[in-house]
């Protein structure tokens, strides 16, 4: 079951709205505000890599006030 951290940039002033929308997305396990280059950090989980790609591409990146994302796929060490 792949997991990833998705770093999100939101439109200025829309961070809280985007965070609330992200928390409603199936597959989002955790979400936090962040100070720095990215506005929000989201931990996601999917059944397989195809579903992970769909989750990031079609459910997170397509949110109206999301400007950009960076996905960090997690592996066990």
PyMOL commands that set and color helices and strands:
alter all, ss='L'
color gray80, all
select helices_A, chain A and resi 15-23+49-60
alter helices_A, ss='H'
color red, helices_A
select strands_A, chain A and resi 3-10+28-33+40-45+66-74
alter strands_A, ss='S'
color yellow, strands_A
deselect
rebuild
show_as cartoon
